[in-house]
């Protein structure tokens, strides 16, 4: 599946989840899926919890986040003590 097809699995609609990016046809936000992964959930666990999802949906969330961060400049959150 190419990037365009993967990104097509993510949609943004102001009437769904206050306009946050979601997996098409669901109310699962990209943020929620990434948070689950960041806290140790496996792709398999997420797929078991949400039966309609496919592995490509999880992959699309990761790609969407990557694309969203490409042009972002970061500043340190806090200065570490010397």
HTML snippet that shows the backbone in 3Dmol.js (N, CA, C, O; Angstrom):
<script src="https://3Dmol.org/build/3Dmol-min.js"></script>
<div id="view" style="width:600px;height:400px;position:relative"></div>
<script>
const pdb = `
ATOM      1  N   UNK A   1       0.859  -1.179   0.000  1.00  0.00           N
ATOM      2  CA  UNK A   1       0.000   0.000   0.000  1.00  0.00           C
ATOM      3  C   UNK A   1       0.904   1.239   0.000  1.00  0.00           C
ATOM      4  O   UNK A   1       1.830   1.340   0.805  1.00  0.00           O
ATOM      5  N   UNK A   2       0.628   2.170  -0.901  1.00  0.00           N
ATOM      6  CA  UNK A   2       1.475   3.363  -0.973  1.00  0.00           C
ATOM      7  C   UNK A   2       1.011   4.436   0.029  1.00  0.00           C
ATOM      8  O   UNK A   2      -0.035   4.307   0.664  1.00  0.00           O
ATOM      9  N   UNK A   3       1.826   5.498   0.146  1.00  0.00           N
ATOM     10  CA  UNK A   3       1.538   6.560   1.129  1.00  0.00           C
ATOM     11  C   UNK A   3       0.162   7.172   0.929  1.00  0.00           C
ATOM     12  O   UNK A   3      -0.572   7.389   1.893  1.00  0.00           O
ATOM     13  N   UNK A   4      -0.186   7.448  -0.314  1.00  0.00           N
ATOM     14  CA  UNK A   4      -1.475   8.094  -0.594  1.00  0.00           C
ATOM     15  C   UNK A   4      -2.630   7.200  -0.129  1.00  0.00           C
ATOM     16  O   UNK A   4      -3.594   7.686   0.462  1.00  0.00           O
ATOM     17  N   UNK A   5      -2.530   5.910  -0.393  1.00  0.00           N
ATOM     18  CA  UNK A   5      -3.572   4.982   0.038  1.00  0.00           C
ATOM     19  C   UNK A   5      -3.647   4.911   1.561  1.00  0.00           C
ATOM     20  O   UNK A   5      -4.736   4.895   2.135  1.00  0.00           O
ATOM     21  N   UNK A   6      -2.487   4.869   2.209  1.00  0.00           N
ATOM     22  CA  UNK A   6      -2.480   4.827   3.673  1.00  0.00           C
ATOM     23  C   UNK A   6      -3.090   6.094   4.254  1.00  0.00           C
ATOM     24  O   UNK A   6      -3.937   6.036   5.145  1.00  0.00           O
ATOM     25  N   UNK A   7      -2.649   7.249   3.736  1.00  0.00           N
ATOM     26  CA  UNK A   7      -3.165   8.508   4.276  1.00  0.00           C
ATOM     27  C   UNK A   7      -4.658   8.676   3.987  1.00  0.00           C
ATOM     28  O   UNK A   7      -5.346   9.405   4.702  1.00  0.00           O
ATOM     29  N   UNK A   8      -5.157   8.015   2.957  1.00  0.00           N
ATOM     30  CA  UNK A   8      -6.586   8.038   2.661  1.00  0.00           C
ATOM     31  C   UNK A   8      -7.418   7.327   3.726  1.00  0.00           C
ATOM     32  O   UNK A   8      -8.638   7.487   3.772  1.00  0.00           O
ATOM     33  N   UNK A   9      -6.769   6.552   4.571  1.00  0.00           N
ATOM     34  CA  UNK A   9      -7.465   5.860   5.662  1.00  0.00           C
ATOM     35  C   UNK A   9      -7.716   6.794   6.844  1.00  0.00           C
ATOM     36  O   UNK A   9      -8.451   6.447   7.769  1.00  0.00           O
ATOM     37  N   UNK A  10      -7.106   7.978   6.812  1.00  0.00           N
ATOM     38  CA  UNK A  10      -7.262   8.973   7.879  1.00  0.00           C
ATOM     39  C   UNK A  10      -8.126  10.103   7.342  1.00  0.00           C
ATOM     40  O   UNK A  10      -7.936  10.559   6.214  1.00  0.00           O
ATOM     41  N   UNK A  11      -9.066  10.549   8.144  1.00  0.00           N
ATOM     42  CA  UNK A  11      -9.952  11.633   7.711  1.00  0.00           C
ATOM     43  C   UNK A  11     -10.074  12.675   8.817  1.00  0.00           C
ATOM     44  O   UNK A  11      -9.897  12.379   9.998  1.00  0.00           O
ATOM     45  N   UNK A  12     -10.378  13.888   8.409  1.00  0.00           N
ATOM     46  CA  UNK A  12     -10.597  14.986   9.352  1.00  0.00           C
ATOM     47  C   UNK A  12     -11.937  15.626   9.006  1.00  0.00           C
ATOM     48  O   UNK A  12     -12.154  16.091   7.887  1.00  0.00           O
ATOM     49  N   UNK A  13     -12.817  15.636   9.982  1.00  0.00           N
ATOM     50  CA  UNK A  13     -14.154  16.210   9.796  1.00  0.00           C
ATOM     51  C   UNK A  13     -14.503  16.962  11.072  1.00  0.00           C
ATOM     52  O   UNK A  13     -14.528  16.370  12.151  1.00  0.00           O
ATOM     53  N   UNK A  14     -14.775  18.268  10.961  1.00  0.00           N
ATOM     54  CA  UNK A  14     -15.088  19.044  12.162  1.00  0.00           C
ATOM     55  C   UNK A  14     -16.257  18.481  12.971  1.00  0.00           C
ATOM     56  O   UNK A  14     -16.392  18.787  14.155  1.00  0.00           O
ATOM     57  N   UNK A  15     -17.104  17.661  12.340  1.00  0.00           N
ATOM     58  CA  UNK A  15     -18.262  17.098  13.031  1.00  0.00           C
ATOM     59  C   UNK A  15     -17.955  15.778  13.732  1.00  0.00           C
ATOM     60  O   UNK A  15     -18.799  15.238  14.447  1.00  0.00           O
ATOM     61  N   UNK A  16     -16.739  15.257  13.526  1.00  0.00           N
ATOM     62  CA  UNK A  16     -16.348  13.981  14.135  1.00  0.00           C
ATOM     63  C   UNK A  16     -15.155  14.223  15.054  1.00  0.00           C
ATOM     64  O   UNK A  16     -14.098  14.671  14.609  1.00  0.00           O
ATOM     65  N   UNK A  17     -15.330  13.927  16.326  1.00  0.00           N
ATOM     66  CA  UNK A  17     -14.262  14.050  17.325  1.00  0.00           C
ATOM     67  C   UNK A  17     -13.620  15.447  17.313  1.00  0.00           C
ATOM     68  O   UNK A  17     -12.404  15.588  17.440  1.00  0.00           O
ATOM     69  N   UNK A  18     -14.447  16.447  17.161  1.00  0.00           N
ATOM     70  CA  UNK A  18     -14.031  17.857  17.192  1.00  0.00           C
ATOM     71  C   UNK A  18     -12.949  18.154  16.143  1.00  0.00           C
ATOM     72  O   UNK A  18     -12.096  19.017  16.349  1.00  0.00           O
ATOM     73  N   UNK A  19     -12.997  17.437  15.032  1.00  0.00           N
ATOM     74  CA  UNK A  19     -12.068  17.704  13.942  1.00  0.00           C
ATOM     75  C   UNK A  19     -10.711  17.052  14.065  1.00  0.00           C
ATOM     76  O   UNK A  19      -9.829  17.304  13.243  1.00  0.00           O
ATOM     77  N   UNK A  20     -10.521  16.214  15.077  1.00  0.00           N
ATOM     78  CA  UNK A  20      -9.240  15.511  15.193  1.00  0.00           C
ATOM     79  C   UNK A  20      -9.152  14.461  14.088  1.00  0.00           C
ATOM     80  O   UNK A  20     -10.177  13.924  13.668  1.00  0.00           O
ATOM     81  N   UNK A  21      -7.945  14.162  13.612  1.00  0.00           N
ATOM     82  CA  UNK A  21      -7.800  13.114  12.607  1.00  0.00           C
ATOM     83  C   UNK A  21      -8.222  11.759  13.182  1.00  0.00           C
ATOM     84  O   UNK A  21      -7.806  11.378  14.276  1.00  0.00           O
ATOM     85  N   UNK A  22      -9.051  11.046  12.429  1.00  0.00           N
ATOM     86  CA  UNK A  22      -9.552   9.739  12.862  1.00  0.00           C
ATOM     87  C   UNK A  22      -9.342   8.720  11.746  1.00  0.00           C
ATOM     88  O   UNK A  22      -9.150   9.074  10.583  1.00  0.00           O
ATOM     89  N   UNK A  23      -9.382   7.456  12.128  1.00  0.00           N
ATOM     90  CA  UNK A  23      -9.368   6.389  11.139  1.00  0.00           C
ATOM     91  C   UNK A  23     -10.725   6.407  10.447  1.00  0.00           C
ATOM     92  O   UNK A  23     -11.768   6.371  11.100  1.00  0.00           O
ATOM     93  N   UNK A  24     -10.698   6.462   9.135  1.00  0.00           N
ATOM     94  CA  UNK A  24     -11.922   6.580   8.331  1.00  0.00           C
ATOM     95  C   UNK A  24     -12.965   5.549   8.765  1.00  0.00           C
ATOM     96  O   UNK A  24     -12.663   4.367   8.925  1.00  0.00           O
ATOM     97  N   UNK A  25     -14.189   6.021   8.948  1.00  0.00           N
ATOM     98  CA  UNK A  25     -15.290   5.147   9.314  1.00  0.00           C
ATOM     99  C   UNK A  25     -15.358   4.810  10.790  1.00  0.00           C
ATOM    100  O   UNK A  25     -16.174   3.987  11.207  1.00  0.00           O
ATOM    101  N   UNK A  26     -14.497   5.448  11.591  1.00  0.00           N
ATOM    102  CA  UNK A  26     -14.490   5.193  13.032  1.00  0.00           C
ATOM    103  C   UNK A  26     -14.477   6.524  13.773  1.00  0.00           C
ATOM    104  O   UNK A  26     -14.457   7.598  13.172  1.00  0.00           O
ATOM    105  N   UNK A  27     -14.487   6.419  15.077  1.00  0.00           N
ATOM    106  CA  UNK A  27     -14.278   7.585  15.923  1.00  0.00           C
ATOM    107  C   UNK A  27     -12.962   7.429  16.696  1.00  0.00           C
ATOM    108  O   UNK A  27     -12.752   8.079  17.720  1.00  0.00           O
ATOM    109  N   UNK A  28     -12.093   6.569  16.197  1.00  0.00           N
ATOM    110  CA  UNK A  28     -10.780   6.362  16.814  1.00  0.00           C
ATOM    111  C   UNK A  28      -9.804   7.391  16.266  1.00  0.00           C
ATOM    112  O   UNK A  28      -9.507   7.415  15.071  1.00  0.00           O
ATOM    113  N   UNK A  29      -9.312   8.240  17.162  1.00  0.00           N
ATOM    114  CA  UNK A  29      -8.393   9.273  16.714  1.00  0.00           C
ATOM    115  C   UNK A  29      -6.991   8.709  16.525  1.00  0.00           C
ATOM    116  O   UNK A  29      -6.603   7.726  17.157  1.00  0.00           O
ATOM    117  N   UNK A  30      -6.251   9.353  15.646  1.00  0.00           N
ATOM    118  CA  UNK A  30      -4.840   9.021  15.454  1.00  0.00           C
ATOM    119  C   UNK A  30      -4.119   9.165  16.789  1.00  0.00           C
ATOM    120  O   UNK A  30      -3.296   8.327  17.157  1.00  0.00           O
ATOM    121  N   UNK A  31      -4.435  10.223  17.501  1.00  0.00           N
ATOM    122  CA  UNK A  31      -3.831  10.484  18.804  1.00  0.00           C
ATOM    123  C   UNK A  31      -4.042   9.306  19.760  1.00  0.00           C
ATOM    124  O   UNK A  31      -3.106   8.876  20.434  1.00  0.00           O
ATOM    125  N   UNK A  32      -5.259   8.791  19.815  1.00  0.00           N
ATOM    126  CA  UNK A  32      -5.570   7.682  20.712  1.00  0.00           C
ATOM    127  C   UNK A  32      -4.756   6.438  20.348  1.00  0.00           C
ATOM    128  O   UNK A  32      -4.178   5.788  21.220  1.00  0.00           O
ATOM    129  N   UNK A  33      -4.718   6.117  19.069  1.00  0.00           N
ATOM    130  CA  UNK A  33      -3.979   4.930  18.629  1.00  0.00           C
ATOM    131  C   UNK A  33      -2.497   5.073  18.952  1.00  0.00           C
ATOM    132  O   UNK A  33      -1.879   4.139  19.464  1.00  0.00           O
ATOM    133  N   UNK A  34      -1.927   6.233  18.656  1.00  0.00           N
ATOM    134  CA  UNK A  34      -0.507   6.447  18.946  1.00  0.00           C
ATOM    135  C   UNK A  34      -0.237   6.399  20.446  1.00  0.00           C
ATOM    136  O   UNK A  34       0.799   5.890  20.875  1.00  0.00           O
ATOM    137  N   UNK A  35      -1.150   6.919  21.232  1.00  0.00           N
ATOM    138  CA  UNK A  35      -1.003   6.886  22.687  1.00  0.00           C
ATOM    139  C   UNK A  35      -1.020   5.443  23.196  1.00  0.00           C
ATOM    140  O   UNK A  35      -0.245   5.074  24.078  1.00  0.00           O
ATOM    141  N   UNK A  36      -1.916   4.636  22.624  1.00  0.00           N
ATOM    142  CA  UNK A  36      -1.965   3.224  22.996  1.00  0.00           C
ATOM    143  C   UNK A  36      -0.630   2.545  22.696  1.00  0.00           C
ATOM    144  O   UNK A  36      -0.099   1.811  23.530  1.00  0.00           O
ATOM    145  N   UNK A  37      -0.095   2.793  21.510  1.00  0.00           N
ATOM    146  CA  UNK A  37       1.191   2.212  21.139  1.00  0.00           C
ATOM    147  C   UNK A  37       2.315   2.710  22.044  1.00  0.00           C
ATOM    148  O   UNK A  37       3.175   1.933  22.460  1.00  0.00           O
ATOM    149  N   UNK A  38       2.305   3.998  22.342  1.00  0.00           N
ATOM    150  CA  UNK A  38       3.346   4.587  23.194  1.00  0.00           C
ATOM    151  C   UNK A  38       3.331   4.016  24.601  1.00  0.00           C
ATOM    152  O   UNK A  38       4.361   3.974  25.274  1.00  0.00           O
ATOM    153  N   UNK A  39       2.167   3.578  25.039  1.00  0.00           N
ATOM    154  CA  UNK A  39       2.047   3.024  26.387  1.00  0.00           C
ATOM    155  C   UNK A  39       2.145   1.494  26.405  1.00  0.00           C
ATOM    156  O   UNK A  39       1.789   0.850  27.392  1.00  0.00           O
ATOM    157  N   UNK A  40       2.628   0.934  25.311  1.00  0.00           N
ATOM    158  CA  UNK A  40       2.950  -0.481  25.316  1.00  0.00           C
ATOM    159  C   UNK A  40       1.971  -1.426  24.653  1.00  0.00           C
ATOM    160  O   UNK A  40       2.235  -2.626  24.567  1.00  0.00           O
ATOM    161  N   UNK A  41       0.850  -0.913  24.184  1.00  0.00           N
ATOM    162  CA  UNK A  41      -0.089  -1.799  23.487  1.00  0.00           C
ATOM    163  C   UNK A  41       0.543  -2.249  22.173  1.00  0.00           C
ATOM    164  O   UNK A  41       1.241  -1.478  21.515  1.00  0.00           O
ATOM    165  N   UNK A  42       0.297  -3.474  21.805  1.00  0.00           N
ATOM    166  CA  UNK A  42       0.791  -3.967  20.525  1.00  0.00           C
ATOM    167  C   UNK A  42      -0.265  -3.737  19.452  1.00  0.00           C
ATOM    168  O   UNK A  42      -1.439  -3.515  19.747  1.00  0.00           O
ATOM    169  N   UNK A  43       0.174  -3.793  18.217  1.00  0.00           N
ATOM    170  CA  UNK A  43      -0.771  -3.670  17.113  1.00  0.00           C
ATOM    171  C   UNK A  43      -1.837  -4.756  17.224  1.00  0.00           C
ATOM    172  O   UNK A  43      -3.022  -4.503  17.008  1.00  0.00           O
ATOM    173  N   UNK A  44      -1.404  -5.960  17.563  1.00  0.00           N
ATOM    174  CA  UNK A  44      -2.342  -7.070  17.694  1.00  0.00           C
ATOM    175  C   UNK A  44      -3.392  -6.799  18.773  1.00  0.00           C
ATOM    176  O   UNK A  44      -4.571  -7.098  18.584  1.00  0.00           O
ATOM    177  N   UNK A  45      -2.965  -6.235  19.899  1.00  0.00           N
ATOM    178  CA  UNK A  45      -3.919  -5.919  20.972  1.00  0.00           C
ATOM    179  C   UNK A  45      -4.939  -4.883  20.528  1.00  0.00           C
ATOM    180  O   UNK A  45      -6.126  -5.005  20.832  1.00  0.00           O
ATOM    181  N   UNK A  46      -4.484  -3.869  19.814  1.00  0.00           N
ATOM    182  CA  UNK A  46      -5.404  -2.831  19.329  1.00  0.00           C
ATOM    183  C   UNK A  46      -6.379  -3.435  18.324  1.00  0.00           C
ATOM    184  O   UNK A  46      -7.572  -3.134  18.357  1.00  0.00           O
ATOM    185  N   UNK A  47      -5.880  -4.279  17.440  1.00  0.00           N
ATOM    186  CA  UNK A  47      -6.751  -4.911  16.449  1.00  0.00           C
ATOM    187  C   UNK A  47      -7.775  -5.831  17.101  1.00  0.00           C
ATOM    188  O   UNK A  47      -8.907  -5.934  16.627  1.00  0.00           O
ATOM    189  N   UNK A  48      -7.388  -6.500  18.181  1.00  0.00           N
ATOM    190  CA  UNK A  48      -8.335  -7.364  18.895  1.00  0.00           C
ATOM    191  C   UNK A  48      -9.415  -6.542  19.592  1.00  0.00           C
ATOM    192  O   UNK A  48     -10.579  -6.942  19.641  1.00  0.00           O
ATOM    193  N   UNK A  49      -9.022  -5.396  20.128  1.00  0.00           N
ATOM    194  CA  UNK A  49      -9.964  -4.533  20.851  1.00  0.00           C
ATOM    195  C   UNK A  49     -10.974  -3.888  19.894  1.00  0.00           C
ATOM    196  O   UNK A  49     -12.141  -3.717  20.245  1.00  0.00           O
ATOM    197  N   UNK A  50     -10.530  -3.537  18.708  1.00  0.00           N
ATOM    198  CA  UNK A  50     -11.370  -2.846  17.725  1.00  0.00           C
ATOM    199  C   UNK A  50     -11.434  -3.709  16.468  1.00  0.00           C
ATOM    200  O   UNK A  50     -10.627  -3.556  15.551  1.00  0.00           O
ATOM    201  N   UNK A  51     -12.389  -4.602  16.444  1.00  0.00           N
ATOM    202  CA  UNK A  51     -12.475  -5.660  15.436  1.00  0.00           C
ATOM    203  C   UNK A  51     -12.497  -5.174  13.986  1.00  0.00           C
ATOM    204  O   UNK A  51     -12.043  -5.895  13.097  1.00  0.00           O
ATOM    205  N   UNK A  52     -13.003  -3.991  13.729  1.00  0.00           N
ATOM    206  CA  UNK A  52     -13.075  -3.513  12.345  1.00  0.00           C
ATOM    207  C   UNK A  52     -11.767  -2.973  11.797  1.00  0.00           C
ATOM    208  O   UNK A  52     -11.648  -2.743  10.594  1.00  0.00           O
ATOM    209  N   UNK A  53     -10.789  -2.769  12.660  1.00  0.00           N
ATOM    210  CA  UNK A  53      -9.514  -2.193  12.218  1.00  0.00           C
ATOM    211  C   UNK A  53      -8.671  -3.219  11.492  1.00  0.00           C
ATOM    212  O   UNK A  53      -8.799  -4.427  11.690  1.00  0.00           O
ATOM    213  N   UNK A  54      -7.801  -2.690  10.643  1.00  0.00           N
ATOM    214  CA  UNK A  54      -6.834  -3.511   9.924  1.00  0.00           C
ATOM    215  C   UNK A  54      -5.427  -2.998  10.271  1.00  0.00           C
ATOM    216  O   UNK A  54      -5.271  -1.851  10.688  1.00  0.00           O
ATOM    217  N   UNK A  55      -4.421  -3.839  10.100  1.00  0.00           N
ATOM    218  CA  UNK A  55      -3.049  -3.386  10.378  1.00  0.00           C
ATOM    219  C   UNK A  55      -2.685  -2.104   9.626  1.00  0.00           C
ATOM    220  O   UNK A  55      -1.925  -1.274  10.124  1.00  0.00           O
ATOM    221  N   UNK A  56      -3.237  -1.956   8.426  1.00  0.00           N
ATOM    222  CA  UNK A  56      -2.959  -0.764   7.631  1.00  0.00           C
ATOM    223  C   UNK A  56      -3.486   0.503   8.301  1.00  0.00           C
ATOM    224  O   UNK A  56      -2.936   1.583   8.089  1.00  0.00           O
ATOM    225  N   UNK A  57      -4.538   0.389   9.101  1.00  0.00           N
ATOM    226  CA  UNK A  57      -5.062   1.550   9.820  1.00  0.00           C
ATOM    227  C   UNK A  57      -4.042   2.048  10.845  1.00  0.00           C
ATOM    228  O   UNK A  57      -3.846   3.253  10.999  1.00  0.00           O
ATOM    229  N   UNK A  58      -3.403   1.123  11.533  1.00  0.00           N
ATOM    230  CA  UNK A  58      -2.380   1.498  12.514  1.00  0.00           C
ATOM    231  C   UNK A  58      -1.183   2.110  11.794  1.00  0.00           C
ATOM    232  O   UNK A  58      -0.632   3.122  12.227  1.00  0.00           O
ATOM    233  N   UNK A  59      -0.793   1.483  10.697  1.00  0.00           N
ATOM    234  CA  UNK A  59       0.314   1.997   9.886  1.00  0.00           C
ATOM    235  C   UNK A  59      -0.020   3.408   9.392  1.00  0.00           C
ATOM    236  O   UNK A  59       0.849   4.279   9.369  1.00  0.00           O
ATOM    237  N   UNK A  60      -1.263   3.632   9.000  1.00  0.00           N
ATOM    238  CA  UNK A  60      -1.692   4.951   8.524  1.00  0.00           C
ATOM    239  C   UNK A  60      -1.579   5.997   9.632  1.00  0.00           C
ATOM    240  O   UNK A  60      -1.200   7.137   9.366  1.00  0.00           O
ATOM    241  N   UNK A  61      -1.901   5.625  10.860  1.00  0.00           N
ATOM    242  CA  UNK A  61      -1.775   6.560  11.984  1.00  0.00           C
ATOM    243  C   UNK A  61      -0.330   6.996  12.169  1.00  0.00           C
ATOM    244  O   UNK A  61      -0.048   8.176  12.377  1.00  0.00           O
ATOM    245  N   UNK A  62       0.578   6.036  12.091  1.00  0.00           N
ATOM    246  CA  UNK A  62       1.998   6.350  12.259  1.00  0.00           C
ATOM    247  C   UNK A  62       2.485   7.227  11.116  1.00  0.00           C
ATOM    248  O   UNK A  62       3.216   8.191  11.346  1.00  0.00           O
ATOM    249  N   UNK A  63       2.096   6.911   9.901  1.00  0.00           N
ATOM    250  CA  UNK A  63       2.492   7.721   8.751  1.00  0.00           C
ATOM    251  C   UNK A  63       1.922   9.127   8.855  1.00  0.00           C
ATOM    252  O   UNK A  63       2.621  10.103   8.581  1.00  0.00           O
ATOM    253  N   UNK A  64       0.651   9.239   9.251  1.00  0.00           N
ATOM    254  CA  UNK A  64       0.025  10.553   9.393  1.00  0.00           C
ATOM    255  C   UNK A  64       0.804  11.412  10.394  1.00  0.00           C
ATOM    256  O   UNK A  64       1.081  12.582  10.131  1.00  0.00           O
ATOM    257  N   UNK A  65       1.150  10.831  11.526  1.00  0.00           N
ATOM    258  CA  UNK A  65       1.904  11.569  12.543  1.00  0.00           C
ATOM    259  C   UNK A  65       3.268  11.978  12.009  1.00  0.00           C
ATOM    260  O   UNK A  65       3.726  13.092  12.260  1.00  0.00           O
ATOM    261  N   UNK A  66       3.911  11.089  11.280  1.00  0.00           N
ATOM    262  CA  UNK A  66       5.219  11.398  10.696  1.00  0.00           C
ATOM    263  C   UNK A  66       5.111  12.588   9.752  1.00  0.00           C
ATOM    264  O   UNK A  66       5.917  13.516   9.810  1.00  0.00           O
ATOM    265  N   UNK A  67       4.120  12.551   8.895  1.00  0.00           N
ATOM    266  CA  UNK A  67       3.922  13.652   7.942  1.00  0.00           C
ATOM    267  C   UNK A  67       3.583  14.955   8.657  1.00  0.00           C
ATOM    268  O   UNK A  67       4.039  16.025   8.256  1.00  0.00           O
ATOM    269  N   UNK A  68       2.787  14.862   9.711  1.00  0.00           N
ATOM    270  CA  UNK A  68       2.393  16.063  10.451  1.00  0.00           C
ATOM    271  C   UNK A  68       3.586  16.713  11.143  1.00  0.00           C
ATOM    272  O   UNK A  68       3.601  17.926  11.354  1.00  0.00           O
ATOM    273  N   UNK A  69       4.579  15.912  11.492  1.00  0.00           N
ATOM    274  CA  UNK A  69       5.747  16.432  12.221  1.00  0.00           C
ATOM    275  C   UNK A  69       6.893  16.851  11.306  1.00  0.00           C
ATOM    276  O   UNK A  69       7.858  17.455  11.775  1.00  0.00           O
ATOM    277  N   UNK A  70       6.811  16.549  10.031  1.00  0.00           N
ATOM    278  CA  UNK A  70       7.909  16.836   9.115  1.00  0.00           C
ATOM    279  C   UNK A  70       8.347  18.296   9.114  1.00  0.00           C
ATOM    280  O   UNK A  70       9.546  18.577   9.087  1.00  0.00           O
ATOM    281  N   UNK A  71       7.424  19.205   9.144  1.00  0.00           N
ATOM    282  CA  UNK A  71       7.774  20.618   9.037  1.00  0.00           C
ATOM    283  C   UNK A  71       7.725  21.337  10.387  1.00  0.00           C
ATOM    284  O   UNK A  71       7.727  22.567  10.439  1.00  0.00           O
ATOM    285  N   UNK A  72       7.684  20.582  11.456  1.00  0.00           N
ATOM    286  CA  UNK A  72       7.604  21.173  12.787  1.00  0.00           C
ATOM    287  C   UNK A  72       8.998  21.378  13.351  1.00  0.00           C
ATOM    288  O   UNK A  72       9.844  20.485  13.300  1.00  0.00           O
ATOM    289  N   UNK A  73       9.221  22.567  13.888  1.00  0.00           N
ATOM    290  CA  UNK A  73      10.485  22.833  14.573  1.00  0.00           C
ATOM    291  C   UNK A  73      10.240  22.692  16.059  1.00  0.00           C
ATOM    292  O   UNK A  73       9.213  23.128  16.578  1.00  0.00           O
ATOM    293  N   UNK A  74      11.190  22.080  16.735  1.00  0.00           N
ATOM    294  CA  UNK A  74      11.030  21.815  18.151  1.00  0.00           C
ATOM    295  C   UNK A  74      11.972  22.663  18.977  1.00  0.00           C
ATOM    296  O   UNK A  74      13.111  22.925  18.588  1.00  0.00           O
ATOM    297  N   UNK A  75      11.478  23.082  20.116  1.00  0.00           N
ATOM    298  CA  UNK A  75      12.271  23.792  21.107  1.00  0.00           C
ATOM    299  C   UNK A  75      12.340  22.879  22.326  1.00  0.00           C
ATOM    300  O   UNK A  75      11.413  22.110  22.577  1.00  0.00           O
ATOM    301  N   UNK A  76      13.419  22.958  23.075  1.00  0.00           N
ATOM    302  CA  UNK A  76      13.487  22.132  24.292  1.00  0.00           C
ATOM    303  C   UNK A  76      12.315  22.446  25.214  1.00  0.00           C
ATOM    304  O   UNK A  76      11.916  23.602  25.354  1.00  0.00           O
ATOM    305  N   UNK A  77      11.768  21.409  25.843  1.00  0.00           N
ATOM    306  CA  UNK A  77      10.653  21.617  26.769  1.00  0.00           C
ATOM    307  C   UNK A  77      11.127  22.226  28.070  1.00  0.00           C
ATOM    308  O   UNK A  77      10.427  23.038  28.675  1.00  0.00           O
ATOM    309  N   UNK A  78      12.287  21.847  28.492  1.00  0.00           N
ATOM    310  CA  UNK A  78      12.845  22.375  29.734  1.00  0.00           C
ATOM    311  C   UNK A  78      14.363  22.283  29.668  1.00  0.00           C
ATOM    312  O   UNK A  78      14.921  21.380  29.044  1.00  0.00           O
ATOM    313  N   UNK A  79      15.000  23.210  30.306  1.00  0.00           N
ATOM    314  CA  UNK A  79      16.462  23.192  30.370  1.00  0.00           C
ATOM    315  C   UNK A  79      16.872  22.210  31.463  1.00  0.00           C
ATOM    316  O   UNK A  79      16.358  22.250  32.580  1.00  0.00           O
ATOM    317  N   UNK A  80      17.810  21.329  31.116  1.00  0.00           N
ATOM    318  CA  UNK A  80      18.333  20.406  32.123  1.00  0.00           C
ATOM    319  C   UNK A  80      19.367  21.135  32.969  1.00  0.00           C
ATOM    320  O   UNK A  80      20.127  21.964  32.468  1.00  0.00           O
ATOM    321  N   UNK A  81      19.384  20.812  34.271  1.00  0.00           N
ATOM    322  CA  UNK A  81      20.369  21.456  35.141  1.00  0.00           C
ATOM    323  C   UNK A  81      21.786  21.081  34.703  1.00  0.00           C
ATOM    324  O   UNK A  81      22.050  19.960  34.269  1.00  0.00           O
ATOM    325  N   UNK A  82      22.665  22.038  34.831  1.00  0.00           N
ATOM    326  CA  UNK A  82      24.069  21.804  34.427  1.00  0.00           C
ATOM    327  C   UNK A  82      24.826  20.956  35.417  1.00  0.00           C
ATOM    328  O   UNK A  82      26.008  20.678  35.214  1.00  0.00           O
TER     329      UNK A  82
END
`;
const viewer = $3Dmol.createViewer("view");
viewer.addModel(pdb, "pdb");
viewer.setStyle({}, {cartoon: {color: "spectrum"}});
viewer.zoomTo();
viewer.render();
</script>
